Structure formats: C-alpha cells, structure tokens
Amino acid sequence: MRTHKDLDVWKKAIDFSETIYSITKMYPREEIYGLVSQMRRAVVSISANISEGASRNSTKEFIRFLYISRASASELDTLLEISSRTNMAKPDELTNAKEENVILMKMLSALINSLSANHK
C-alpha cells in the first residue's frame, strides 16, 4: 500500500521544514512569537496537508488538501520576503529557501494537475 511517505512532494516538504527550522533558529528572540512562529506553522502545514489529503477517500478531497498545501507555500514565500527585507537571516540562506519553495510549489502544482487530469 502506498502512502503519503511515498510521494516525492511530501519528502521535499519535510526537507523544506528542516531548512526553515534551521534558518529561523537564528532569528532574534523577540520574533519567536511573530515571524518565526508564523513561518514554522506555514512550513509544517505544507507536509501535514499533503499527508492528510492523501489519506482521504477521494481524489477530489486529496486535490483540495494539495491546494491548501500550495497556499501555505505561497504564504511562506511572503514570510521569506519579509525576512529578507528586514535582514533576519543570511541573504544566501533566504535566497536558497525561496528557490526551494518555488520548486515545492511547482511540484504541488504538477501533482494537482496530474490528479485533476486523471480524475475527469
């Protein structure tokens, strides 16, 4: 039986969580309940919604959860931009995280498109 753990996009999302947690460890302490918390919740939401959607009873429900995952990735894009503009982390770390996020959003879109095409 295949599970969410077999999905490359889920694996990428888990890896990306590690990246975000590592970057946000260096943020100022006063941001622990602000930007750090928001970024960590958003990145965790990506993989969590992939796994929840994969366990649902229908492809339509799975697709809905993938859209939620993609929305969390989009939210994270904005949080990374704010981090960049406010010099919260090293520029190269943020650039790499932004690039990793774009790849993840493309993977989510590709899976949504594939499932949608096969679902019709």
N, C-alpha and C positions, 0 to 999 in steps of 0.2 A: 504494500500500500504506500503510495506517495503522499508526502505531507508538505507543509509549507517549508520545512527544512531542506527539501529537495530543490526549491526554487532559487535560481541564481540571484534574483532581485531581493529575496529575503536575506540571503547571505551577504549581499552588498550592503543592505540596510543595517545589518548587525555590525559589519565592519565600520560603517559610517558612524554608528553610535559610539564606537570606541574612539574614533577621530574627534568627534565633538566633545566627548567627556575629557579627553586629553587636552584639547585646546582650552576648554573652559576652566580647567584646574588652575590656570594661570591668571584668570580674570581677578580684578580687585574684589576683596572680601565684601564690599558694600553691594556688589552685583549678584551675590549668591541668591537673593530672593527676587531679583529682577531678570536681567538678561540671561544669566546662567540657568536659572530655573526654567525660563521660557524655552531656551534652546534645547535643553535636555528633554523637556516634555515633548517638544516637537519631533526631535530625532527618534525618541523611543516610540512615538505614535506611528512612525512610518512602518517599522517592522511589526509592531503589535497589530496594526490594522491588516497587514498582509496575512499574518497568521490567522487572525480572526476570520477574515474573509474566506480564506482557503478552507476553513472548517465548516462553512455554511453549506446549506443543502442545495444551492443552485448557483449556476454560473452568473446569473444576474446579480445575486447578492455579493458574490466574490468581486465582481466588477465594481459594485458600489463601494466596497471597502478599499479597493485599489485607488479609486478616485479620492477617497479620504486620505490615503497614504500620500498621494501626489500633492494634495492640498497642504499636508504637513510639511512636505519637502519644499513647497513654494513658500510657506511661512518661514521656514528655516533660511531660505535664500535672503529674505528681508532681514532677518536677525543677523546673518553673516555680514550683510552690507552695513548695518548699523555698527556692528563690531569693528568693521574695517574703518568706517568713518570716524569712530571715536577712539581708534588706536588701542583696542582692548587686547589684541594679540599680535604676534609677529605677522607682518604682511604676507610673507610666503606661506605660512600656515593657513591663513584665511583664503588666499588665492587657491591653494590646493583643495581646501574644503569646499569652496564654491564650485570648483571643477568636478569634484567627486559628487556633489549634489546634483549638478547638471546631468551627469552620467546616470545617476539613480533615477532622476525624473524621466529621462529618455527610456530607461528600462521599464519603468512603470507604465509609461505611455504605450510602449511596444506590446507589453503584456495585455493591457486594456484593449488595444486594437486587435490583437490576435484572438482574444477571448470573444470580443464583440463580433468579429467576422465569423467565427465558428459557431456562435450562439444563434445566429439568424436562421 
